[in-house]
Amino acid sequence: MGERIRFLGFVSNQEKVSLIRNSAAMYFASFYEGFGLPILEAQSLAVPVITSNTTSMPEVAGEGAILVDPNDIKDLEEAIARVLQPEASAALIRAGQSNITRFSWEQAAQILLQTFAK
């Protein structure tokens, strides 16, 4: 496939954190996603995000990601060029760090408890 692409197979959580943290950006352009937890993982590690403009991704990403059409290679190309600009990257990181404050496991558990208590 090429010398710059490596298929890693299974990676531990520790390895995953290291891979994300040392990335220039997280590209998570899914065609269907139930929630989009990888977006929040990248944002929590101060990594800019590029994700799909479909399903739940825009809601999960908030202002902390560049949204792309997952079917449009030109859209992705422009997003990558943008995220590699230091000013844009820094702005996305700040917005992502702000975005993650909207989510917590405690908050999710409380909503779930309230739903089942009805």
VOPAGU-2260 file (C-alpha; in pm, 1 decimal, decimal comma):
REM VOPAGU-2260
SITE   aa  ch    i         X         Y         Z
SITE  MET   A    0       0,0       0,0       0,0
SITE  GLY   A    1     291,9     233,0      54,5
SITE  GLU   A    2     575,6     290,0     293,8
SITE  ARG   A    3     394,5     564,4     485,1
SITE  ILE   A    4      88,7     356,3     572,1
SITE  ARG   A    5     107,6      90,5     839,7
SITE  PHE   A    6    -177,1    -134,6     944,8
SITE  LEU   A    7    -136,0    -174,3    1318,6
SITE  GLY   A    8    -407,8    -421,8    1406,2
SITE  PHE   A    9    -507,9    -416,8    1771,9
SITE  VAL   A   10    -361,0    -135,5    1980,8
SITE  SER   A   11    -393,4     -98,0    2356,7
SITE  ASN   A   12    -560,2     207,6    2508,9
SITE  GLN   A   13    -216,2     339,6    2603,3
SITE  GLU   A   14     -90,8     297,9    2245,3
SITE  LYS   A   15    -409,5     458,3    2110,2
SITE  VAL   A   16    -361,1     764,5    2330,5
SITE  SER   A   17      -0,8     793,4    2216,1
SITE  LEU   A   18     -96,2     761,0    1849,1
SITE  ILE   A   19    -368,1    1024,9    1875,9
SITE  ARG   A   20    -161,6    1263,1    2089,8
SITE  ASN   A   21     125,6    1252,7    1840,2
SITE  SER   A   22     -93,2    1312,6    1535,7
SITE  ALA   A   23    -121,4    1636,3    1341,3
SITE  ALA   A   24    -497,4    1575,8    1329,6
SITE  MET   A   25    -764,8    1311,1    1377,1
SITE  TYR   A   26    -953,9    1223,4    1060,7
SITE  PHE   A   27   -1278,7    1053,3    1153,8
SITE  ALA   A   28   -1504,3    1069,5     850,0
SITE  SER   A   29   -1754,5     794,7     906,3
SITE  PHE   A   30   -2060,9     733,6     691,7
SITE  TYR   A   31   -2258,3     614,1     993,0
SITE  GLU   A   32   -2178,8     649,7    1357,6
SITE  GLY   A   33   -2383,2     595,4    1668,9
SITE  PHE   A   34   -2213,3     867,4    1870,7
SITE  GLY   A   35   -1858,6     958,2    1768,6
SITE  LEU   A   36   -1651,9     902,4    2083,3
SITE  PRO   A   37   -1318,9     919,3    1890,0
SITE  ILE   A   38   -1393,6    1286,8    1820,5
SITE  LEU   A   39   -1405,9    1360,4    2193,2
SITE  GLU   A   40   -1099,5    1146,9    2259,2
SITE  ALA   A   41    -896,4    1352,7    2012,3
SITE  GLN   A   42   -1032,3    1681,4    2143,2
SITE  SER   A   43    -945,2    1580,7    2500,4
SITE  LEU   A   44    -587,2    1515,0    2385,0
SITE  ALA   A   45    -561,3    1859,2    2219,2
SITE  VAL   A   46    -562,6    1720,9    1865,3
SITE  PRO   A   47    -756,0    1900,5    1588,6
SITE  VAL   A   48   -1038,2    1699,9    1432,7
SITE  ILE   A   49   -1168,7    1654,8    1079,4
SITE  THR   A   50   -1495,7    1463,1    1071,4
SITE  SER   A   51   -1804,2    1391,9     862,0
SITE  ASN   A   52   -2084,0    1638,8     823,8
SITE  THR   A   53   -2325,3    1346,2     860,4
SITE  THR   A   54   -2510,9    1160,1    1135,5
SITE  SER   A   55   -2413,4    1256,8    1491,8
SITE  MET   A   56   -2066,1    1390,8    1414,4
SITE  PRO   A   57   -2150,6    1762,7    1378,3
SITE  GLU   A   58   -2344,3    1759,8    1705,9
SITE  VAL   A   59   -2068,8    1575,6    1893,2
SITE  ALA   A   60   -1783,7    1781,9    1745,2
SITE  GLY   A   61   -1946,6    2117,7    1804,0
SITE  GLU   A   62   -1726,5    2401,7    1684,6
SITE  GLY   A   63   -1416,1    2193,3    1752,4
SITE  ALA   A   64   -1384,4    2022,3    1414,7
SITE  ILE   A   65   -1372,1    2081,1    1044,2
SITE  LEU   A   66   -1674,1    1908,5     891,3
SITE  VAL   A   67   -1637,4    1741,0     551,9
SITE  ASP   A   68   -1852,9    1545,9     312,1
SITE  PRO   A   69   -1712,2    1192,2     349,3
SITE  ASN   A   70   -1782,0    1131,3     -20,2
SITE  ASP   A   71   -1586,4    1436,9    -139,5
SITE  ILE   A   72   -1208,6    1391,3    -169,4
SITE  LYS   A   73   -1159,2    1760,8    -258,6
SITE  ASP   A   74   -1341,9    1859,0      61,1
SITE  LEU   A   75   -1107,5    1635,3     261,5
SITE  GLU   A   76    -801,6    1771,0      80,8
SITE  GLU   A   77    -901,6    2129,2     166,7
SITE  ALA   A   78    -969,4    2034,3     530,1
SITE  ILE   A   79    -626,2    1871,7     565,9
SITE  ALA   A   80    -455,0    2177,3     417,3
SITE  ARG   A   81    -647,9    2400,1     656,7
SITE  VAL   A   82    -581,4    2192,8     969,3
SITE  LEU   A   83    -207,7    2192,9     895,9
SITE  GLN   A   84    -200,1    2573,1     923,6
SITE  PRO   A   85     -81,2    2658,7    1277,4
SITE  GLU   A   86    -347,3    2925,5    1340,7
SITE  ALA   A   87    -632,7    2701,8    1227,3
SITE  SER   A   88    -497,1    2407,7    1423,3
SITE  ALA   A   89    -467,3    2614,4    1741,3
SITE  ALA   A   90    -822,0    2748,5    1699,8
SITE  LEU   A   91    -960,0    2397,2    1651,0
SITE  ILE   A   92    -774,1    2273,2    1957,6
SITE  ARG   A   93    -916,9    2557,5    2170,2
SITE  ALA   A   94   -1268,0    2494,3    2038,7
SITE  GLY   A   95   -1229,2    2119,5    2093,9
SITE  GLN   A   96   -1112,9    2169,0    2452,7
SITE  SER   A   97   -1418,0    2386,6    2513,2
SITE  ASN   A   98   -1645,2    2133,1    2341,9
SITE  ILE   A   99   -1549,0    1837,6    2560,6
SITE  THR   A  100   -1683,5    2014,1    2868,1
SITE  ARG   A  101   -2034,1    1942,1    2732,0
SITE  PHE   A  102   -1983,6    1567,9    2787,4
SITE  SER   A  103   -1909,6    1347,8    3087,1
SITE  TRP   A  104   -1976,7     988,2    3185,8
SITE  GLU   A  105   -2147,8    1115,8    3501,5
SITE  GLN   A  106   -2385,4    1330,4    3298,3
SITE  ALA   A  107   -2461,0    1039,0    3063,5
SITE  ALA   A  108   -2533,7     812,0    3360,7
SITE  GLN   A  109   -2768,5    1070,2    3514,5
SITE  ILE   A  110   -2963,4    1102,1    3187,6
SITE  LEU   A  111   -2986,4     724,3    3162,9
SITE  LEU   A  112   -3107,8     695,0    3522,3
SITE  GLN   A  113   -3369,2     964,7    3464,0
SITE  THR   A  114   -3490,4     785,1    3151,4
SITE  PHE   A  115   -3536,7     453,6    3329,0
SITE  ALA   A  116   -3688,0     612,2    3641,7
SITE  LYS   A  117   -3990,9     732,6    3441,7
